[in-house]
């Protein structure tokens, strides 16, 4: 308890435990909140044989820097020994460091926690399907039903605009602007500021047809709702429901490996690179990636430069 006594702004044990809820409240993304809570619960269960309750958090934050560092490194070693991937280990350690650094930022600790992360290979599997596969996918929704019209509009957005599923499910009716051929999305890492995305005439027509079939909807209502058996909206469509929708249509379309919303996005970005002749700068604007390097990964995987050079070298012997 030495560190706590040294701090003039020290909180009670219960208040220190509430720092976890304060940390989660500071995160915008619901997915991030769930991941942090899950990862921190795992850490406290392993390190202290307790859930991440106020008493456990207060106990952890009362450790010295050396004790805290040892506890986290010991936990990290356990994760690596179990064979977890580097990215998973890094994510869990990041959650712990965020809690400690949040305590430091709010004046409850005199130090930050510096635990090195594991090196992660930059390669990502960006393969999806080609345009022919997307055409096959678009034929699956039954457009004589409200649900089918909704799903067709969503698939159009996924393909032609490369939207993320979180960006789609967060759309409200007011975010659809048919007069300017735009939807206003809440992009990844953009805070609460929505940004315009230009949509095609085909996608606009698909959304209009869906909304007309769905019936009257206020501006603040979700653009895409879950459909009950009567075809009526019953609340905002969830990311999980969108994921399973893609799984079902992929199976129906005969894909060997089911597509996910992000695989459709991968397909869209790869096709955009093919169409533009590998213009990374243009495709970065299309995909809304923060870094050119991220789009370059798609381009490298698309072109398989390494494979081409290997073939050239092999031809010389």
ChimeraX attribute file (.defattr): number of C-alpha atoms within 10 A of each C-alpha:
attribute: neighborCount
match mode: 1-to-1
recipient: residues
	/A:1	10
	/A:2	9
	/A:3	16
	/A:4	20
	/A:5	11
	/A:6	11
	/A:7	13
	/A:8	9
	/A:9	12
	/A:10	15
	/A:11	16
	/A:12	11
	/A:13	17
	/A:14	14
	/A:15	15
	/A:16	23
	/A:17	21
	/A:18	16
	/A:19	22
	/A:20	24
	/A:21	15
	/A:22	15
	/A:23	19
	/A:24	19
	/A:25	12
	/A:26	11
	/A:27	13
	/A:28	13
	/A:29	15
	/A:30	11
	/A:31	10
	/A:32	13
	/A:33	18
	/A:34	11
	/A:35	16
	/A:36	24
	/A:37	17
	/A:38	14
	/A:39	21
	/A:40	21
	/A:41	18
	/A:42	17
	/A:43	23
	/A:44	19
	/A:45	14
	/A:46	15
	/A:47	16
	/A:48	14
	/A:49	12
	/A:50	15
	/A:51	17
	/A:52	22
	/A:53	16
	/A:54	18
	/A:55	17
	/A:56	22
	/A:57	25
	/A:58	22
	/A:59	15
	/A:60	20
	/A:61	23
	/A:62	20
	/A:63	16
	/A:64	17
	/A:65	17
	/A:66	9
	/A:67	12
	/A:68	16
	/A:69	15
	/A:70	13
	/A:71	17
	/A:72	18
	/A:73	15
	/A:74	13
	/A:75	20
	/A:76	21
	/A:77	11
	/A:78	14
	/A:79	16
	/A:80	14
	/A:81	9
	/A:82	9
	/A:83	9
	/A:84	13
	/A:85	13
	/A:86	15
	/A:87	14
	/A:88	14
	/A:89	20
	/A:90	18
	/A:91	16
	/A:92	21
	/A:93	23
	/A:94	18
	/A:95	21
	/A:96	19
	/A:97	17
	/A:98	18
	/A:99	23
	/A:100	24
	/A:101	20
	/A:102	19
	/A:103	21
	/A:104	15
	/A:105	13
	/A:106	10
	/A:107	15
	/A:108	22
	/A:109	22
	/A:110	15
	/A:111	15
	/A:112	16
	/A:113	17
	/A:114	11
	/A:115	16
	/A:116	10
	/A:117	14
	/A:118	15
	/A:119	9
	/A:120	10
	/A:121	8
	/A:122	8
	/A:123	11
	/A:124	10
	/A:125	10
	/A:126	20
	/A:127	16
	/A:128	21
	/A:129	18
	/A:130	13
	/A:131	12
	/A:132	9
	/A:133	16
	/A:134	19
	/A:135	12
	/A:136	15
	/A:137	21
	/A:138	20
	/A:139	13
	/A:140	17
	/A:141	20
	/A:142	14
	/A:143	17
	/A:144	9
	/A:145	15
	/A:146	23
	/A:147	25
	/A:148	17
	/A:149	22
	/A:150	27
	/A:151	25
	/A:152	23
	/A:153	25
	/A:154	22
	/A:155	23
	/A:156	22
	/A:157	24
	/A:158	24
	/A:159	23
	/A:160	19
	/A:161	20
	/A:162	23
	/A:163	25
	/A:164	20
	/A:165	20
	/A:166	19
	/A:167	16
	/A:168	24
	/A:169	22
	/A:170	19
	/A:171	22
	/A:172	21
	/A:173	17
	/A:174	15
	/A:175	20
	/A:176	22
	/A:177	15
	/A:178	15
	/A:179	7
	/A:180	11
	/A:181	16
	/A:182	18
	/A:183	23
	/A:184	21
	/A:185	24
	/A:186	20
	/A:187	20
	/A:188	14
	/A:189	10
	/A:190	11
	/A:191	11
	/A:192	11
	/A:193	10
	/A:194	15
	/A:195	13
	/A:196	16
	/A:197	16
	/A:198	16
	/A:199	19
	/A:200	15
	/A:201	11
	/A:202	12
	/A:203	22
	/A:204	23
	/A:205	14
	/A:206	21
	/A:207	24
	/A:208	16
	/A:209	16
	/A:210	23
	/A:211	19
	/A:212	12
	/A:213	17
	/A:214	20
	/A:215	10
	/A:216	8
	/A:217	15
	/A:218	10
	/A:219	12
	/A:220	11
	/A:221	14
	/A:222	21
	/A:223	24
	/A:224	27
	/A:225	19
	/A:226	17
	/A:227	18
	/A:228	11
	/A:229	7
	/A:230	9
	/A:231	14
	/A:232	15
	/A:233	20
	/A:234	11
	/A:235	13
	/A:236	18
	/A:237	19
	/A:238	16
	/A:239	17
	/A:240	11
	/A:241	13
	/A:242	20
	/A:243	15
	/A:244	15
	/A:245	16
	/A:246	20
	/A:247	18
	/A:248	13
	/A:249	20
	/A:250	22
	/A:251	15
	/A:252	15
	/A:253	18
	/A:254	12
	/A:255	15
	/A:256	8
	/A:257	10
	/A:258	17
	/A:259	22
	/A:260	18
	/A:261	24
	/A:262	17
	/A:263	21
	/A:264	26
	/A:265	25
	/A:266	22
	/A:267	25
	/A:268	25
	/A:269	27
	/A:270	24
	/A:271	20
	/A:272	23
	/A:273	23
	/A:274	14
	/A:275	11
	/A:276	11
	/A:277	10
	/A:278	20
	/A:279	15
	/A:280	19
	/A:281	13
	/A:282	15
	/A:283	22
	/A:284	20
	/A:285	13
	/A:286	18
	/A:287	18
	/A:288	16
	/A:289	14
	/A:290	12
	/A:291	11
	/A:292	15
	/A:293	13
	/A:294	15
	/A:295	24
	/A:296	18
	/A:297	16
	/A:298	23
	/A:299	23
	/A:300	14
	/A:301	17
	/A:302	17
	/A:303	15
	/A:304	11
	/A:305	12
	/A:306	10
	/A:307	11
	/A:308	11
	/A:309	11
	/A:310	10
	/A:311	11
	/A:312	10
	/A:313	10
	/A:314	9
	/A:315	8
	/A:316	6
	/A:317	5
